[in-house]
Amino acid sequence: MKFKCNRVALHEAVQLAASIVPARTPKDILRCAKLHADMETQTVHVIATDNDIIINYQVNQVQIESEGSLVIPADRMASILHESRDETITIELQEATCKVTGKDSHFNIYGFDPEDFPVAEVPEPLEAMEIQGLILSRMIKMTAFAAARENSRYAINGVLFEQTKKKIRMVATDGRRLAQIDGSLITAPPMEEQTAIIPVKALTVIERLLNDPDEKVKIQIDKNQIIVATNRARISANLVQGRFPRYADVIPANCDKIAKIPLEELQSCVRQVALLANEQTKGIQLDFTKNNLHLYSSAPEAGDADVKMSIDYDNEDIKIGFNPQYMLEVLRAIDQSEVTFELISGNKPGVLRVGKDYLYVLMPVTV
């Protein structure tokens, strides 16, 4: 096998493959990516799997002299392509060695037999829904961070995906906060309604693929698998099994205290008071008074912080405590200049809203 390729294009594909492969595994071949050069289509396919997620990334900026396949450590190949300064590089397989050649550089990477690589095929989605890349990317960005990272009796270490006709909703929670966002499809699938729990790792990989905001992305949900296809790649992932909690039950209703707050200034203030938040309580206090927000934190071993800002609020005074990290994570994800806080009392969950399609529920903490 031998081909010449645009280095940046191949690096992007191999880097994405490297993000999938497991860092530790008894099977060294699972830490590899498979490169397959197809003479007929003049494309190189970069394939990787961790046995739960499979990616097949197509690189078109190639000139193939002879077709074939090679299997090499993904992180090593990604590092070489990252450090290279060449616009194009040549990849050649000789026996079991991958030769990477640039203008003034040459690398020999010892690989594996392609016959030993796990079967990693991603089928073309045939009964798929279609969504604009920009919408899907935003939905992932504004929910995935809120999913649980530890094991749980509920399937909350994934993101709930609900489709009803041409409407979709994504929900993530770790039991202490909840993110929910609604979006619209371009084309609905044959099924009227579908529900799935998608692993966060798969969503992170999918989000990295969505560079073109106008691209149409295909999504197909089967019983135990999701398939996502873009112009450049196809990804399949095993769905999270289990029962997602009744998320609607934790969203407060009848919040009568509403404050409109500039995003950038709020983010700055939270970052400041978080510097001296108590390590035990992990909380900061927010005092809402007429047209003012007073943020406060105190740590006996370190000191205290006190920051004020002007807001749009005209209701009775209220004090409430929140985890500053949970606030900062959502504020970093928001793409608008203003957020709305909806509160009931100091011991009830607060709701942060952005527009009509996004809400974020925060459980209060004692400060």
LOPASE-492494 format. One record per residue (C-alpha): residue number from 0; residue in one letter; x, y, z. Coordinates in steps of 0.05 Angstrom, whole numbers, plus 32768, in hexadecimal, padded with zeros to 4 digits. Example, Ala and Ser with C-alpha at 12.3 -4.5 7.8 and 13.67 -1.06 7.14 Angstrom:
<pts>
   pos   code     px     py     pz
     0      a   80F6   7FA6   809C
     1      s   8111   7FEB   808F
</pts>
This chain:
<pts>
   pos   code     px     py     pz
     0      m   8000   8000   8000
     1      k   8019   8046   7FF0
     2      f   7FF8   808A   7FEC
     3      k   8007   80D4   7FF0
     4      c   7FD9   80FE   801C
     5      n   7FCB   8144   8036
     6      r   7FE9   8142   807B
     7      v   7FB6   816E   809E
     8      a   7F7B   8145   8083
     9      l   7F9A   8103   8098
    10      h   7FAE   8120   80DC
    11      e   7F66   8135   80E9
    12      a   7F4E   80EF   80DA
    13      v   7F83   80CA   8102
    14      q   7F7C   80FA   813D
    15      l   7F32   80EC   8141
    16      a   7F40   80A1   813D
    17      a   7F72   80A8   8176
    18      s   7F3D   80C8   81A2
    19      i   7F13   8089   819C
    20      v   7F47   8053   81A9
    21      p   7F4E   803E   81F3
    22      a   7F8B   8058   8218
    23      r   7F92   8015   823C
    24      t   7F7F   7FD2   8220
    25      p   7F9C   7F8C   8222
    26      k   7F95   7F8A   81D6
    27      d   7FC9   7FB9   81B8
    28      i   7FA6   7FB7   8175
    29      l   7F6B   7FDD   8192
    30      r   7F99   8018   819C
    31      c   7FA3   801A   8151
    32      a   7F82   8039   8115
    33      k   7F79   8015   80D3
    34      l   7F89   803C   8094
    35      h   7F6B   801F   8055
    36      a   7F7D   803C   8011
    37      d   7F48   8031   7FDB
    38      m   7F63   8039   7F95
    39      e   7F1E   803B   7F73
    40      t   7F03   8075   7F9B
    41      q   7F47   8096   7FA9
    42      t   7F37   809C   7FF3
    43      v   7F58   8085   8033
    44      h   7F2B   806C   806B
    45      v   7F44   8075   80B2
    46      i   7F20   8043   80DF
    47      a   7F23   803B   812B
    48      t   7EFB   8019   8162
    49      d   7EF9   800D   81AC
    50      n   7EC5   7FD6   81A3
    51      d   7E8E   8007   81B7
    52      i   7E9A   803F   8184
    53      i   7EB0   8037   813C
    54      i   7EC6   8070   810F
    55      n   7ED3   806C   80C4
    56      y   7EF1   80AE   80AC
    57      q   7EFB   80BA   8062
    58      v   7F36   80E4   804A
    59      n   7F30   80FB   8002
    60      q   7F6F   8125   7FF8
    61      v   7F9A   80EA   7FE4
    62      q   7FBF   80CC   7FA8
    63      i   7FC0   8081   7FAD
    64      e   7FF7   805A   7F89
    65      s   7FE4   8015   7FA5
    66      e   7FAA   8002   7FD1
    67      g   7FAA   7FDA   8011
    68      s   7FA4   7FE0   805D
    69      l   7FD1   7FEC   8098
    70      v   7FC6   7FED   80E3
    71      i   7FF1   801B   810F
    72      p   7FED   803A   8155
    73      a   7FBD   8075   814D
    74      d   7FDD   80A4   8180
    75      r   8023   809A   8163
    76      m   800C   80A8   811D
    77      a   7FE5   80E5   8134
    78      s   8022   8101   8158
    79      i   804E   80F9   811A
    80      l   801B   811C   80ED
    81      h   8012   8154   8121
    82      e   805D   8163   8125
    83      s   806A   815F   80DB
    84      r   8070   81A0   80B4
    85      d   8064   8182   806F
    86      e   8026   8192   8046
    87      t   8024   814B   802A
    88      i   8040   810A   8043
    89      t   8049   80C5   8026
    90      i   8030   8087   804A
    91      e   804C   8043   8033
    92      l   8045   7FFD   804F
    93      q   8080   7FCF   8049
    94      e   8076   7F8C   806A
    95      a   805C   7F9F   80B0
    96      t   807C   7FE4   80B2
    97      c   8059   8025   80A2
    98      k   8087   8058   8083
    99      v   8074   80A1   808B
   100      t   809D   80CF   805E
   101      g   809E   811A   805A
   102      k   80CC   814A   8036
   103      d   8104   8145   806A
   104      s   80E9   8110   8099
   105      h   80E0   80C5   809A
   106      f   80BE   8099   80CE
   107      n   80B7   804E   80D4
   108      i   807B   8037   80FE
   109      y   8074   7FEE   8110
   110      g   802C   7FD8   8105
   111      f   7FFE   7F9C   810A
   112      d   7FDF   7F6B   80DA
   113      p   7F9F   7F8B   80BD
   114      e   7F7F   7F46   80BF
   115      d   7F82   7F49   810B
   116      f   7F5E   7F8B   8110
   117      p   7F17   7F85   812C
   118      v   7EDE   7F86   80FA
   119      a   7ECB   7FCF   80FB
   120      e   7E97   7FDF   80C7
   121      v   7E65   8019   80CC
   122      p   7E28   800E   80A0
   123      e   7E0A   8046   8077
   124      p   7DCD   8062   809C
   125      l   7D91   8050   8070
   126      e   7D56   8066   809A
   127      a   7D75   80A4   80B7
   128      m   7D5F   80E7   80D1
   129      e   7D84   8125   80B8
   130      i   7D9A   8160   80E2
   131      q   7DC3   819E   80D4
   132      g   7E09   8197   80EE
   133      l   7E07   81D9   8114
   134      i   7DC9   81C5   813A
   135      l   7DE4   8180   814E
   136      s   7E27   819D   8163
   137      r   7E05   81D1   818F
   138      m   7DD8   819D   81AF
   139      i   7E13   8170   81C0
   140      k   7E3C   81AA   81DB
   141      m   7E05   81C2   8209
   142      t   7DF2   817F   8227
   143      a   7E2B   814C   8228
   144      f   7E53   816E   825F
   145      a   7E19   8164   8290
   146      a   7E18   8117   828A
   147      a   7E30   80ED   82C4
   148      r   7E78   80D4   82C2
   149      e   7E70   809D   82F6
   150      n   7E47   805D   82F3
   151      s   7E00   8061   830A
   152      r   7DC2   8036   8310
   153      y   7DA4   8066   82DD
   154      a   7DBF   806E   8297
   155      i   7DD6   80B5   82A3
   156      n   7E1D   80AC   828A
   157      g   7DFF   80B8   8245
   158      v   7DD4   80ED   8224
   159      l   7D8A   80DF   8218
   160      f   7D76   80E9   81CF
   161      e   7D2B   80EF   81C1
   162      q   7D0E   80F6   817B
   163      t   7CC5   8106   816D
   164      k   7CB6   8111   8123
   165      k   7CE4   814C   810F
   166      k   7CF4   8161   8156
   167      i   7D2D   8148   8181
   168      r   7D41   8152   81C9
   169      m   7D82   8142   81ED
   170      v   7D86   813D   8239
   171      a   7DC1   8131   8267
   172      t   7DC5   812E   82B3
   173      d   7DF4   8116   82EA
   174      g   7DC0   811C   8321
   175      r   7DD8   8161   8337
   176      r   7DCA   8188   82F8
   177      l   7DA3   817D   82B7
   178      a   7DAB   8198   8271
   179      q   7D73   8195   823D
   180      i   7D72   81AF   81F6
   181      d   7D40   81AA   81BC
   182      g   7D4E   81AA   8172
   183      s   7D2F   819D   812E
   184      l   7D3E   816B   80F8
   185      i   7D44   8179   80AE
   186      t   7D27   8134   809D
   187      a   7D02   8106   80CD
   188      p   7D0F   80BB   80CE
   189      p   7CD9   8087   80BF
   190      m   7CCF   807D   810A
   191      e   7C9E   80AF   812A
   192      e   7CC3   80AB   816D
   193      q   7D06   8091   8184
   194      t   7D2D   8093   81C4
   195      a   7D76   8082   81D2
   196      i   7DAD   808F   8204
   197      i   7DED   80A2   81E1
   198      p   7E31   809B   8203
   199      v   7E55   80DD   8210
   200      k   7E95   80C4   81EF
   201      a   7E70   80B8   81AE
   202      l   7E50   80FD   81B0
   203      t   7E94   811D   81BC
   204      v   7EB0   80FB   817E
   205      i   7E73   810E   8155
   206      e   7E78   8157   816A
   207      r   7EC0   815A   8153
   208      l   7EA9   8145   810D
   209      l   7E77   817E   8106
   210      n   7EA2   81B5   80E9
   211      d   7E73   81C9   80B1
   212      p   7E35   81EB   80D0
   213      d   7E0C   81E1   8090
   214      e   7E1C   8197   8088
   215      k   7DE2   8166   808C
   216      v   7DF1   812F   80BE
   217      k   7DCD   80EC   80BB
   218      i   7DB9   80C8   80FB
   219      q   7D9D   8082   8100
   220      i   7D89   8061   8142
   221      d   7D83   8016   8145
   222      k   7D72   7FEC   8181
   223      n   7DB8   7FEC   81A0
   224      q   7DDF   801B   8173
   225      i   7DE2   8061   8156
   226      i   7E00   8071   8112
   227      v   7E15   80B8   80FF
   228      a   7E2D   80CA   80BA
   229      t   7E4C   810B   80A0
   230      n   7E6D   8119   805D
   231      r   7EB0   8103   8079
   232      a   7EA1   80CC   80AB
   233      r   7E72   8099   80C7
   234      i   7E6F   8087   8110
   235      s   7E4A   8050   8134
   236      a   7E44   8048   817F
   237      n   7E23   8018   81AF
   238      l   7DEB   803A   81D5
   239      v   7DEA   803F   8221
   240      q   7DBC   800B   823E
   241      g   7D8F   801A   8279
   242      r   7D58   8049   828F
   243      f   7D60   8094   828C
   244      p   7D3E   80B8   82C7
   245      r   7CFD   80DE   82BF
   246      y   7D21   8120   82B1
   247      a   7CE2   814A   82AA
   248      d   7CD3   813F   82F4
   249      v   7D10   8167   830A
   250      i   7D04   81A4   82DF
   251      p   7CE4   81D9   830D
   252      a   7CA2   81F7   82F8
   253      n   7C85   823B   830A
   254      c   7CC8   825E   8315
   255      d   7CB0   82A5   8326
   256      k   7CF4   82C7   8332
   257      i   7D14   82D6   82EF
   258      a   7D57   82F9   82E3
   259      k   7D77   8309   82A0
   260      i   7DC3   830A   82A5
   261      p   7DFB   831B   8273
   262      l   7E21   82DB   8265
   263      e   7E68   82F4   8260
   264      e   7E65   831D   82A1
   265      l   7E43   82E4   82C7
   266      q   7E79   82B3   82B0
   267      s   7EAF   82E2   82C8
   268      c   7E8F   82ED   830C
   269      v   7E84   82A2   8318
   270      r   7ECD   8294   8306
   271      q   7EE4   82C9   8338
   272      v   7EBB   82B1   8374
   273      a   7ECB   8268   8363
   274      l   7F14   8276   8373
   275      l   7F03   8277   83BD
   276      a   7EC9   8245   83BF
   277      n   7ECA   8215   83FA
   278      e   7EE9   81D2   83E7
   279      q   7EB6   81AD   8412
   280      t   7E75   81CF   83FD
   281      k   7E8D   81DF   83B6
   282      g   7E5B   8217   83B4
   283      i   7E54   8261   83A7
   284      q   7E1A   828C   83BE
   285      l   7DF1   82B7   838E
   286      d   7DC8   82F0   83AD
   287      f   7D93   830C   837E
   288      t   7D7A   8352   8390
   289      k   7D58   8387   8365
   290      n   7D83   838E   8326
   291      n   7DC0   8372   8349
   292      l   7DE2   832F   8352
   293      h   7E13   8325   838B
   294      l   7E40   82E8   8386
   295      y   7E65   82D1   83C5
   296      s   7E92   8298   83DA
   297      s   7EB9   8288   8419
   298      a   7EEC   8253   842C
   299      p   7F04   8252   8475
   300      e   7F4A   823C   8460
   301      a   7F52   826E   8428
   302      g   7F26   82AC   842D
   303      d   7EE8   82C7   840A
   304      a   7ED3   82E8   83C9
   305      d   7E9D   831B   83BC
   306      v   7E87   8332   8376
   307      k   7E4C   835B   835E
   308      m   7E2C   8367   831A
   309      s   7DEF   8389   82FE
   310      i   7DB6   835E   82E3
   311      d   7D6E   8364   82CC
   312      y   7D47   834C   8309
   313      d   7D0A   836A   832A
   314      n   7CEF   833A   835F
   315      e   7CF9   8329   83A8
   316      d   7D3F   831C   83C3
   317      i   7D57   82D4   83BF
   318      k   7D97   82B0   83D4
   319      i   7DAC   826E   83B5
   320      g   7DEC   8245   83B1
   321      f   7E06   8220   8375
   322      n   7E43   81F7   8362
   323      p   7E6F   8228   833B
   324      q   7E8C   81F2   830E
   325      y   7E47   81DD   82F8
   326      m   7E37   8226   82E8
   327      l   7E78   8231   82C1
   328      e   7E70   81F3   8297
   329      v   7E2D   820A   827C
   330      l   7E41   8252   8274
   331      r   7E7D   823D   8249
   332      a   7E4E   8215   821C
   333      i   7E1B   824D   8211
   334      d   7E1F   8272   81CF
   335      q   7DF3   82AE   81DE
   336      s   7E01   82EF   8203
   337      e   7DCB   82EA   8239
   338      v   7DAF   82B3   8267
   339      t   7D70   82B1   8290
   340      f   7D6F   8296   82D8
   341      e   7D2C   827D   82F2
   342      l   7D26   8271   833D
   343      i   7CF2   825D   8370
   344      s   7D17   8260   83B2
   345      g   7D5B   8255   83D0
   346      n   7D51   820B   83DC
   347      k   7D31   81F9   8399
   348      p   7D55   81EA   8357
   349      g   7D64   8224   832A
   350      v   7D5A   8225   82DF
   351      l   7D88   8247   82AE
   352      r   7D69   8252   8269
   353      v   7D85   8268   8226
   354      g   7D51   827A   81F2
   355      k   7D14   824C   81EB
   356      d   7D3A   820B   81DE
   357      y   7D6B   8202   8218
   358      l   7D66   81FB   8263
   359      y   7D97   81E7   8299
   360      v   7D7F   81D2   82DE
   361      l   7DAF   81DB   8319
   362      m   7DA4   81BD   835E
   363      p   7DB3   81EE   8396
   364      v   7DEC   81E3   83C7
   365      t   7DF7   81FC   840E
   366      v   7E2C   8231   8412
</pts>
